[in-house]
Amino acid sequence: MNVVGEEIDIVIAGAGICGLSTSLALHRKGIKSVVLERSERLRETGSGIAILANGWRALDQLGVASKLRQTSFLIQGLKWILINYCIHV
């Protein structure tokens, strides 16, 4: 937590992937930020996260992609199911 009276340049709402990534990027640029999160604890939700090429480039720039690649796997196929029809990619 920040010290009382410390100046904060940016307030970020949400400690999800985007909020934490933004805070890290700002920190590396020397910009002070604080991340606000309403949940009292971190929790695992959802079944997975798909990261496309631009996302991996951003994570590379933040210096965290190599660690994430150690626990990730390549999606071999994708099926979108929409009402009344199906598209295979």
C-alpha positions, 0 to 999 in steps of 0.5 A: 500500500502507498504511504499517506501523502504520496502522490499518485499519478494514475488510479487503476480500477481492477486487479485483473490481468489488464489492471496489473499489466497496466500498473507494471508498464506504468511503473517501468516508465516511472509513473506512480499508480495504485490499483484498486480492487474490491475483492478481498482476496485473489481467486481463480475463475474461468476455465482458461485465457486465450492470448493472441499474438499481440497479447504475447508481444505486450507480455514480452515487453513487460518481461513476463511472457517467458514465465507464462509460456512455461505453464501455457499450451498451444490451442490446436483448434477452435470451434465457435458455436452460435445460435442456428449454425457452427463455424470451424476455425 
